[in-house]
Amino acid sequence: MFNFGMPELILVFIVALLIFGPRKLPEIGRMLGRAMHEFKKAADDFKEALNQEPPEQIVKEVEEKLKQNEAGLKEEGKDFRG
């Protein structure tokens, strides 16, 4: 993902240890782990949603909503003009 090697990971750990201290480090690690898990879950859900619904259907739904909005705007424009 980020292509970190062992020296880079050790450096990051030492800097984090100096900044946050030994008491906060486990808590921060848990928070980062949860955040990464939620991000991965959201990405997987997004991929699954795209695979379940054909792209053509999504495009049709968006076009329909745009047409409805366009019709509403035209109607509002008529009211505005007089």
C-alpha positions as CSV (number, residue, x, y, z in Angstrom):
1,M,0.0,0.0,0.0
2,F,2.6,2.6,1.1
3,N,5.6,0.4,0.5
4,F,7.1,0.9,3.9
5,G,10.1,-1.2,4.8
6,M,11.2,-2.2,8.3
7,P,13.5,0.8,8.8
8,E,10.7,3.2,7.9
9,L,8.3,1.5,10.3
10,I,10.8,1.6,13.1
11,L,11.3,5.3,12.5
12,V,7.6,6.0,12.5
13,F,7.2,4.0,15.7
14,I,10.0,5.9,17.5
15,V,8.6,9.3,16.4
16,A,5.1,8.3,17.5
17,L,6.5,7.1,20.8
18,L,8.2,10.4,21.4
19,I,5.2,12.5,20.4
20,F,2.4,10.5,22.1
21,G,4.2,8.7,24.9
22,P,3.9,5.0,25.8
23,R,0.5,5.4,27.5
24,K,-1.3,6.9,24.5
25,L,0.3,4.7,21.8
26,P,-1.9,1.6,22.3
27,E,-5.0,3.8,22.2
28,I,-3.9,5.5,19.1
29,G,-3.1,2.2,17.5
30,R,-6.6,0.9,18.2
31,M,-8.1,4.1,16.8
32,L,-6.1,3.8,13.6
33,G,-7.0,0.1,13.3
34,R,-10.7,0.9,13.6
35,A,-10.4,3.7,11.1
36,M,-8.6,1.5,8.6
37,H,-11.2,-1.2,9.1
38,E,-14.1,1.2,8.6
39,F,-12.5,2.6,5.5
40,K,-11.9,-0.8,4.0
41,K,-15.5,-1.8,4.8
42,A,-16.9,1.3,3.1
43,A,-14.7,0.6,0.0
44,D,-15.9,-3.0,-0.1
45,D,-19.5,-1.9,0.2
46,F,-19.1,0.6,-2.6
47,K,-17.5,-2.0,-4.9
48,E,-20.3,-4.5,-4.0
49,A,-23.0,-1.9,-4.8
50,L,-21.4,-1.1,-8.1
51,N,-21.3,-4.8,-9.0
52,Q,-24.9,-5.5,-8.0
53,E,-26.5,-2.7,-10.0
54,P,-25.6,-2.4,-13.7
55,P,-24.1,1.0,-14.6
56,E,-26.7,1.5,-17.2
57,Q,-29.4,1.5,-14.5
58,I,-27.5,4.0,-12.5
59,V,-27.1,6.3,-15.5
60,K,-30.9,6.0,-16.2
61,E,-31.8,6.9,-12.7
62,V,-29.5,10.0,-12.7
63,E,-30.9,11.1,-16.1
64,E,-34.4,10.8,-14.8
65,K,-33.6,12.8,-11.7
66,L,-31.9,15.5,-13.9
67,K,-35.0,15.7,-16.1
68,Q,-37.2,16.1,-13.1
69,N,-35.0,18.9,-11.8
70,E,-34.9,20.5,-15.2
71,A,-38.7,20.5,-15.4
72,G,-39.0,22.0,-12.0
73,L,-36.5,24.7,-12.8
74,K,-38.4,25.5,-16.0
75,E,-41.6,25.8,-14.1
76,E,-40.0,28.0,-11.5
77,G,-38.6,30.2,-14.3
78,K,-42.1,30.6,-15.8
79,D,-43.3,31.8,-12.4
80,F,-40.3,34.2,-12.1
81,R,-40.8,35.7,-15.5
82,G,-44.4,36.6,-14.9
